[in-house]
């Protein structure tokens, strides 16, 4: 909030407050438009996170089911022999909406199975390996969707807070100050006249 004691008196003060009031109203309009766009993205990412979360959980369940079957058929030793592949790598292409940067397209590069690698000891472990590859890709997509939603959601909260601060506090404060100043222009003009006369008289005495 500005210190109204620093507002110039008279017409200059009304212009000073009017410019700031116009700026505040334009700021509210711009933030409102930004908020509407971000809310659309917020809803889109919420739905995407829900959908990818369901896919991730389903694929994890399938992978765990095949893994349990494979362990039952081959034991822990077969499971240890079937593990040991190189780690997967994830690449993220970042996108931007209304100056908000969030994870966009993601790709998961899975390690190639080398011909020299030992084959799974039973068909269930082979199915489990394939199912876990699907689950990993689903997990990457879900993590990106969740991160995008959190980032956009945080920006929505921040922009909404700024809109309320300007529209509910700053604009009414300036409007009241402008109204108060406009209601006593004659008094301010007289004060200015008195100050000018006093300054002129003092200059004359000094000379």
Buried (B, 14 or more C-beta within 10 A) or exposed (E): EEEBEEBBBBBEBBEBBBEBBEEBBEBBEEBEEBBEBBBEBBEBBBEBBBEBBEBBBEBBEBBBBBBEBBBEEBEEEBBEBBEEBEEEEBEBEEEEBBEBEBBEEBEBEBEEEEEEEEEBBBEBBBBBBBBBBBBBBBBBBBBBBBBBBEBBBEBBEEBBEBBEEBBEEBBEBBBEBBEEBBEEBEEBEEEBEEEEEEEEEEEEEEE
